[in-house]
Amino acid sequence: MGARFFDDKKYIGPVIVIVGPTASGKTSTAVELALKVGGEVISADSRAIYKYMDIGTAKPSISERKGVPHFGLDLVEPGERFTAADFKEYAEKKILEIRNRGHVPIIAGGTGLYVDALVYDYKFNGESKDFSHGTALANGNLSKGGTVIKRNEEIAKDREAVSKEFRLFGILWSSEELRERITLREKEMYCPELFAETEYLVKNYGWGSQAMKSNIYQFSHKVLTGELSQEEAIEQNVYMDWHLAKRQMTWFKRNKEIKWYSKGEILEEILKVFA
């Protein structure tokens, strides 16, 4: 893959990519790194792209961003289409803008297809708009190097070596630790603000979009209607996100370019890139 981002005169290092399963601490790591190296964060999260979905997508709050510019959040309304091709185009534009400011682009997220599309420079044909969220592919939607790729499994196998433009890092937890983190996060998310958010989304957007069906809102709505207790909703939500985390790790573990470290080690390891 040829260089795409090296012609800029203000280039000061590679694009840092931080991946991992849900609740692994990608955003906080990206913010810590950005504060140390003069970075700006681009979210690679197919949930956080939606407006009005803040609590339910664990979107970083203003205080959690600590003054670090964030991109890739609140891009479209629930139900509006946004594909991996759209993300790639958006992220490439933001990388160049960040470089022009003399800052370090940091990609942080758990949507594997978003990351692969950017890092491996996937080429999308005119039908690529037919899939969204980076999770479902219609036949023949994605082509790379002239080869049509029809299934996610084939995409995962069709990776070439990452160019020097990108350095990939992953946050690794034991299964027990990650499940505990997911459980704690779900308990914190079930707050009055989540229920208010749910009511607003249901009233204004209904249940017709995948954005609503794949998120926490289906469970919080059942709490509001009395179908589930809050404890039951949290239990089911943990189960859903735990299986999401396992799917994410299956995807990322196939990528041998990702260097895996614990949450306590990863920042120090990434900083060696800039030493």
N, C-alpha and C positions, 0 to 999 in steps of 0.2 A: 504494500500500500504506500503510495507516495505521500509526502508531507503535505498537510493541508493548512497548518497553522504556524509554519516556521518562517514565513517571509516577513512577518511583522517585526519592525525594528525594535520594539519594546519587549520582545520575548525574553523571559527571565527563568524559564524552567519548563518542565513537562506539565501536562494536564494531570492532576492527581485524581484518581477515581477510587472512591471508598464504597465498598459494597458489603452486603451481609443480609441476614434475614430480618424480618420485622422485629422491632424492639431490641435490636442489637446495639444501638447507640451510634448509628452512622452520622446523624445530624450533629449531635454534640461533639463528636470527634472532628467533623468538618469545621465546625465553628472554632474549636480550640486551635486547629491547624491554621485557619484563616487569620486568626488574631496574631499568630506567631510569624507568618510569612507574607502577610499582606494579601490575603486571598479573598475571593468572592465565590459563593456557593451556588451551584446549579443542581436543583433537585431532580433526581431520576426516579420519581415515584408516581405511578399511574393513578394513585388515589388523590394525591395532593394537587393535581392539576385542576381540580374542581373548585369553583367558587362556592362560598357559603358552607363548605364542608371543612370546618376547622377542627373542632374537638374530635369528631368521628374519624378523621384521617391522621390524627396525631401531628397535625401541622405545627411546626415550631412557632411559638408565640413571639411577639416583638422582643420581649425580655430575653427569651431563650436565644434569639439571634445575636444578641450582644453587640448590636451595631453593624454586624457583618451583612453586606448586601446578599439577598437571596433571590434566585430566579427559579422558574419552573413551578411556581405556586400560583393558584387562582388564574389559570389560563383560559378556561372554558366553563360554561355553565353545565350543571348536571344534565346529562342526556345529549350534550353536544359531542360530536365525534372528534377524537384526538388520537392519532395513530403513532406507531413507532417511527414512521416516516416524518410525521410532524415534529416529533420530539427531536429527531436527528437534525432536522433543518433549524429548529429553534436553538438547540444546544450549540451547534456550530456557529451560529450568529452571535450568541452570547459569549462564547469562548473568544472570538475575535474582539468583541467589545471590551471584555475584561483585559485582554492582552494590551489593547490600545490605551488602557488606563495604567498600564505598567503593573498589573496585579496578576496573581496566580489563580487560574480557573480550577475549582474543586468540584468534581461531580460526586454527589452522594445520593444513593438510593438503592432500592431492592428490586426494581423491575428489570429483570435480566435482559429482555429483548431491547429495552431502551438503551441499556449500556452497550450491548453487543452491536446494535445498529450504528452507534456513534463510534465506538472504539475500532470496529472492524470495517467501517465505511461501507455498510451494506447499501446496495443500489436498489431502489424501489421503482417498480414499473407503474404505469398509470392506474392499475387496479389496487394499489397498496392502500388506498383510502377505505377499502372494504373491511379492514380489521382495525380493532381499537384496543386500548388498555395494555398493549404489549403481551397479551395472553392468548388470543385466539387468531388463528390464521385461516383464511379461506384458501383453497387450492390455487397455487400459482401466483400468490400475491407478492412474494418477495423473491428477488433475484440477486445473485452476487456473482460477479465475474462471469456473467452470461449463463449461470446455472440457476434454474428455477428451483426454489426450495419450498416444499409443500407442508412440512411438519416441523413443529418446534424441536423435535429430537434431531432432525437433520440440520437445523440451524446450529444447534449446540455442537455438532460434529464438524461444522464447516468453518471453523475459526482458523485464521492464519496467525502468524506471530504478530504481536502488537508492535507498532512502530515506536520509535523513541519519543513520539509525541505524547504518549500516555504511560503512566505507571499505575498499576492496579493493586489495591490493597483490600483485604477482607477482614472483618471483625469476627473472631471465632469464640463461641461459648460452648460449654458442655450442654448436652440436651437438658439436664436437670436445671442448670442455671438459666438457660434461655426460656424454658417453660415458666420458671419462677418470675422472670422479668416480664414475660407476656401477661401472666396472671396479675401481677402488680399494676401494670399499665392499664389493663382492662378495668380493674377496680377503681383506679383514679379517674378514668374517662367517664364512668357512669355518675355524672354530676348534673345539677339542674341545667347547666348550659348545654349539655348534650341533648337533653329532652326538649329544650326550647329550639335547638337547631333541628332536631328531628321533626318537630311540628311544623316549622317553617318550610322545610324541604318537602314534606309530604303535601302540604297545602299548595305549594307553588310548582312542584315538579312531579308529584305522583310517584307511582312505582314502575313506570314504563321503561326506565333506563337501567342499564347494567350498573351504573354508578351507585344507584340506590340499593340494588340487590346484593352487591358484593361487599358492602360495608356494614358497619356496626348498626346502622339505622334500622335494619330489619328487626334487630333484637330490641333496641330501645323503644321502637314503636309498639312491639308486643307488650312491653312493660306498661306503656301508656294506656293501652287498651285492656290491660288486665289479663292478657293471655299468658304472660310469664311473670314470675316474680323477678325482682332485680337480681337475686342470687342465681336463679335459673338462666337468666339472660347472660350474665357474666360467664357462667359455666359453658354455655353453648358458644359464646363469643371466643373464649379461650381455646376451645376445641377447634374452631374455624381458623383462628390465627396461628395455632400451633401447626396445623396441616399446611397452611400457607408458608410458614417458615421452613418446613421440611421440603416443600416443592422448590422454594427459592434456593436452599442449600444444594439440592440435587442439581439445579441448573448451574450454579456458580462453581461447584466442585469439579465440574467437567472442564473448567477453564484453568489450565495449568499456569497461565500467566499471573494469576492472582496470588499474592503473597499474604498468607494468613497469620494474624497475630491476635493475642488477647486484647481486650479493651485497654488494659493497663500498659501494654507494650506498644500498641500500634502507632501512637503519636510520635514517640521517640524514633521508631523505625522509619516513618515517613519523613521526618525531619532530616534524616541522613541524606535524602535526595538533594537537599539544599545546602549540605555542608560543604 
